[in-house]
Amino acid sequence: MTTSFPGAVGGPRYPSAVADAQARGNGTAELTLDLFGVEQLDRAAAFVVDLIERPATDIHVLEGQIGLDDALVVVGHPDAYELGRVEPAEPGTVWAVDGGSCTVADGRSFQVGAYRAARVRFAGGQTTDVERPQLDVRAVSPEEMERLARDTLTQLCGSEPERLPDLPRPVDALREWAEWHEVGQTILEAEPGDLVLVDGSLHGGPLVPQQVVRRVHEEAVARRVSLAGVVKSSTLYWGRNAPLVTLLKRRGDRELGDARWSAKISTDPVFGRLYVGDIFVAHLAPTATYAFRVDVARGVEPAEEVLGRLAWLADDPAFVGYPYPLARAHQAARVTGYDVADIRRAFREALSRGGMGEDDVELLFQDFHEVLNR
């Protein structure tokens, strides 16, 4: 008597249900090599098309800390915003700040992250200074991160924050806090009439309390320094979460063709109570593929003049439509894949110097997803 069992030599440990059905000859199993179902793909495409084309009445601004983490919703329609032409203007001295980060090790109960904030100064039509600091490396647990958040935000706010944000990814918070610290320091160093650019909105987002932004804005106004933020990934939505920037870009292409233009989104009075400035969608170069959300702080110079300065800066062939100083700051701050590999290797060596055995180091870095994804 011969007994067959899963895992027998020459056979798979767990026989395929398809193969088993075919062996029985009942024809109930069908083997397909298609990666996806066409019908499901068509349904997903129909959802997106309907999302873009279907009229709606509300504009949603998802910022994370407006009020009680709710979205700001105002009445609006993409076709109702005025598209005004933007005329390039001499930019003068412009500063730009951006940050970069990576996760070095994730022990689930703790993380090791690396981050930095870089700064660029642009004057006289050229880049005059690029500050690319070393990466700061931090090891944090939930308890340590709470203490660090309270100390850092107290420094940024000027007083203890009303509440601490949720911190699901500590390294993101460390990077954004470093960016806003650098923005504040830059405003103190800037001369009256200078423009300071922030990567992101002037709201701060879910990780940066509004007190931080308002403090920075007050200092900028007092020193007569202009302040603006350019958002690469916007959280402006229309109706059922259709991307507002994309819809206005499509409309601008249709109505104005190759032109520089802007549309003021913050027309409802509620924006004035919640924001330190006005929100625009701007197409800063005639041939640019992208439009961006641009936040311009109130108090120093008219928003139209700030947009004109940005338009002058947005004609570099490598980054058409995006302010060149911010592009340079992004390049200076970013952490490449090679950087991540280098710092992880160096961290392994540091663990060994600290007395951790090689086997324990491997346990720290291992991730079973790497096995499953082979």
Residue pairs with C-beta under 8 A, 6 or more apart in sequence:
4 11
6 12
6 13
6 14
6 15
7 13
17 29
18 29
18 30
18 31
20 29
21 27
21 28
21 29
22 29
51 239
51 240
51 241
51 242
52 242
52 246
52 247
54 239
54 240
54 242
55 77
55 239
56 77
56 238
56 239
56 240
56 242
57 75
57 76
57 77
57 239
58 73
58 74
58 75
58 76
58 238
58 239
59 73
59 74
59 75
59 76
59 236
59 237
59 238
59 244
59 265
60 71
60 72
60 73
60 236
60 237
60 238
60 241
61 71
61 72
61 73
61 74
61 235
61 236
61 237
61 279
62 71
62 235
62 237
63 71
63 72
63 201
63 203
63 204
63 205
63 206
63 235
64 165
64 205
64 206
64 207
65 165
65 203
65 204
65 205
65 206
65 208
65 209
65 210
66 72
66 203
66 274
67 274
69 206
72 270
72 271
72 274
74 268
74 270
74 271
75 268
76 238
76 265
76 267
76 268
77 238
78 238
78 244
78 247
78 248
78 251
79 251
81 248
81 263
81 264
81 265
81 267
81 281
82 263
82 264
83 248
83 251
83 252
83 255
83 256
83 261
83 262
83 263
84 261
84 262
84 263
84 264
84 304
85 256
85 259
85 260
85 261
86 260
86 261
86 262
86 282
86 283
86 284
86 304
86 307
86 308
86 311
87 260
87 308
87 311
88 260
88 308
88 311
88 312
88 315
89 305
89 308
89 309
89 311
89 312
90 309
90 312
91 122
91 195
91 309
91 310
91 312
91 313
92 123
92 193
92 194
92 195
92 309
93 121
93 122
93 123
93 190
93 191
93 193
93 194
93 195
94 121
94 122
94 123
94 194
94 195
94 196
94 197
94 309
94 313
94 323
94 325
95 119
95 120
95 121
95 122
95 186
95 190
95 194
95 195
95 196
95 197
95 325
96 119
96 120
96 122
96 196
96 197
96 199
96 323
96 325
96 326
96 328
96 329
97 117
97 118
97 119
97 179
97 182
97 183
97 186
97 196
97 197
97 198
97 199
97 329
98 117
98 118
98 179
98 199
98 326
98 329
98 330
98 332
98 333
99 115
99 116
99 117
99 118
99 175
99 176
99 178
99 179
99 182
99 199
99 333
100 115
100 116
100 118
100 175
100 330
100 333
100 334
100 335
101 113
101 114
101 115
101 116
101 171
101 172
101 174
101 175
101 335
102 113
102 114
102 115
102 171
102 335
102 339
102 340
102 343
103 111
103 112
103 113
103 171
104 112
104 113
104 114
104 137
104 340
104 343
104 344
104 347
105 111
105 112
105 344
105 347
105 364
105 365
106 112
107 364
109 141
109 142
110 139
110 140
110 141
111 139
111 140
111 170
111 171
112 137
112 138
112 139
112 140
112 347
113 137
113 138
113 140
113 170
113 171
113 174
114 135
114 136
114 137
114 138
114 171
114 335
114 343
115 135
115 136
115 138
115 171
115 174
115 175
115 178
116 132
116 133
116 134
116 135
116 136
116 175
116 178
116 333
116 335
117 133
117 175
117 178
117 179
117 181
117 182
117 333
118 130
118 131
118 132
118 133
118 329
118 332
118 333
119 129
119 130
119 131
119 182
119 186
119 329
119 332
120 127
120 129
120 130
120 131
120 325
120 326
120 328
120 329
120 332
121 127
121 128
121 129
121 130
121 325
122 128
122 313
122 324
122 325
122 328
127 325
127 328
130 328
130 332
131 332
132 332
132 333
135 335
135 339
135 343
136 174
136 178
137 343
137 347
138 148
138 170
138 174
140 148
140 170
145 167
145 170
145 173
146 164
146 167
148 174
149 164
149 165
149 167
149 173
150 160
150 161
150 164
152 177
153 160
153 161
153 164
153 177
153 209
153 212
154 160
154 161
155 181
156 177
156 180
156 181
156 184
156 208
156 209
156 211
156 212
156 215
157 209
157 211
157 212
157 215
158 211
158 215
159 211
161 209
161 211
162 209
162 211
163 209
165 173
165 206
165 207
165 208
165 209
166 206
167 173
167 207
172 207
173 207
176 200
176 205
176 207
176 208
177 207
177 208
179 198
179 199
179 200
180 204
180 208
180 212
180 213
180 216
183 196
183 198
183 216
184 215
184 216
184 219
186 196
187 196
187 216
187 219
187 220
187 223
187 225
187 227
188 219
188 223
190 196
190 223
190 225
191 225
192 223
192 224
192 225
193 224
193 225
193 226
194 225
194 226
195 225
195 226
195 227
195 228
195 306
195 309
196 220
196 225
196 226
196 227
196 228
197 228
197 229
197 230
197 310
197 323
197 325
197 326
197 329
198 227
198 228
198 229
198 230
199 229
199 230
199 232
199 326
199 329
199 330
200 229
200 230
200 231
201 229
201 231
201 235
201 279
201 293
201 295
202 213
202 217
202 227
202 228
202 229
202 275
202 276
202 277
202 295
202 297
203 210
203 213
203 274
203 275
203 295
204 210
204 212
204 213
213 276
214 276
216 227
217 227
217 276
217 277
217 297
217 299
220 226
220 227
220 297
220 299
220 300
221 297
221 299
221 300
224 300
225 300
226 296
226 297
226 300
226 301
226 306
226 309
227 276
227 277
227 296
227 297
227 300
228 277
228 294
228 295
228 296
228 297
228 306
228 310
229 294
229 295
230 292
230 293
230 294
230 295
230 310
230 322
230 323
230 326
231 292
231 293
231 294
231 295
232 292
234 243
234 244
234 245
234 281
234 292
234 293
236 243
236 244
236 245
236 265
236 279
236 281
236 293
237 243
237 244
238 244
238 247
244 265
244 281
245 281
245 291
245 292
245 293
248 263
248 281
248 291
249 281
249 283
249 290
249 291
252 259
252 261
252 263
252 283
252 291
258 286
258 287
259 283
259 286
260 282
260 283
260 284
260 285
260 286
260 311
261 282
261 283
262 280
262 281
262 282
262 283
262 294
262 304
262 307
263 280
263 281
263 282
264 278
264 279
264 280
264 303
265 278
265 279
265 280
265 281
265 293
266 272
266 275
266 278
266 279
266 280
271 278
271 279
275 295
276 297
276 298
277 295
277 296
277 297
277 298
277 303
278 295
278 296
278 298
278 303
279 293
279 294
279 295
280 293
280 294
280 295
280 296
280 303
280 307
281 291
281 292
281 293
281 294
282 291
282 292
282 293
282 294
282 307
282 310
282 311
283 291
283 321
284 291
284 292
284 307
284 310
284 311
284 314
284 321
284 322
284 323
285 311
285 314
285 315
285 320
285 321
287 320
287 321
288 314
288 320
288 321
288 322
289 320
289 321
290 321
290 322
291 321
292 321
292 322
294 307
294 310
296 303
296 306
296 307
310 323
313 323
313 324
313 325
314 320
314 321
314 322
314 323
314 324
316 324
316 327
318 327
319 327
344 365
348 361
348 365
351 360
351 361
351 364
352 358
352 361
356 364
